[in-house]
Amino acid sequence: MNKSIILHIIGWILTFEAAFMILPSIVALIYQEQSGYAFLITAGLCLLIGLPLIIKKPKSKLFFAKEGFLSVALGWIVLSIFGSLPFYISREIPSYIDALFEIVSGFTTTGSSILGDVEALSYSMLFWRSFSHWIGGMGVLVFILAILPLAGGENIYFMRAESPGYSVEKLVPRIRSSSKMLYSIYIGMTLLMIILLLLGKTPLFDALTLSFGTAGTGGFAIKNTGLADYTYYQQSVITIFMFLFGVNFNFYYLLLFGKFKSAFKMEEVRWYFIVFSLAVILISINTGNVKGLFSAIHHSAFQVSSIMTTTGYATLDFNRWPTFSKTILVLLMFIGACGGSTGGGIKVSRIIILFKSIGKELSYLLHRRSIKVLKFEGKKIVHETMRSINIFFVTYLFIFAGSLLIVSLDNFDFTSTFTAIAATLNNIGPGLEIVGPMGNFGDFSNLSKFVMIFNMLAGRLEIFPILLLLSPRTWKK
């Protein structure tokens, strides 16, 4: 294992994190807030540790699967440990465990919060919470990959470990070029959303933080009322962009290069749209009436887009919706967005393939001698892909069950406990009951918070990089 390159990459992560601290420091300066010193102190600590790791050149720049997964897992943990310090140093979140929970929720684009009064935070801290969504949305390591020339024929594992979905492919032959392409699309869509919100008379601070949260499909609100106080136009812009950021970015790449036929043939994107539309229709019928049909469709579309893309914003308290509508939202928590997007959940692609494998098994039981080839996106699903999806799903269920058992020790009601695990492992944000859109995670014990911190990291990194980090076999020569 090439430990020197892993340390070198962590050095770059800390250095970039120090650079990221400049923006909230500027916000603190603009609003004349004393909390800005917390970002400067943290930036200094990041540079103090990060720069020596960069200066010390690695013995080899060869980069393979093990280094990729370990760099991603360690990188996200280091990013979170230092990213939580501004909250703690400023004492705006006096408990370090709470501060760590909040920033892990930010970087993993979960949006679950321990804060009962969000508006009590300073502008700079609110900005940092939302900006952490944007940093974590596409992945800081994918960003570094776009800049640093790393050798090794298998450095695609670097991208695969951080990018959500059952399979990550290169958009163009060079991994570095693929990373640049992804970030170009990501930045472009973010800027477009900011402009559209500003055209709707949204204050600049709100437009920035809302766009960061939407682009990263994170969902940290800057008001205690969530997004309820914004206009229908502003909410509609957010609805559209939440949906768009939940689409596989390969779709946008194909559109940009005029490959419209290939783009609209993407099976995952079609089913993503179908599931979204069906959920909106069912919830609108269940929650609305003739007079309030437009309002029902508007809020249904917003909440379905928010939950399915795992953003977590809310325009109302959907805890008060009928059980049928709430059940649909819980199911959407597990389905999630498309692979290759900034969204979380199991992913639409995996769900499609699992249903196809069930169909194949039923066909085999009826016709033992028949040979049915499974295809996805026009390509044959190889055994290795099917095996990895099955293992992912089983591992996911074990983690979910174990987490549910531990968190249940806090003795909250089952709905709150169940949806708290669903919300953190799927990187959703809000659940139901005490962790609903108007609630928070602050009342859980420290043990439960640690479990949910693990879940948020595991969910964002597709489980296995975190498990590999904890496996003793990983560290054996």
Order of alpha helices (4+ residues) and beta strands (2+ residues): alpha-alpha-alpha-alpha-alpha-alpha-alpha-alpha-alpha-alpha-alpha-alpha-alpha-alpha-alpha-alpha-alpha-alpha-beta-beta-alpha-alpha-alpha-alpha
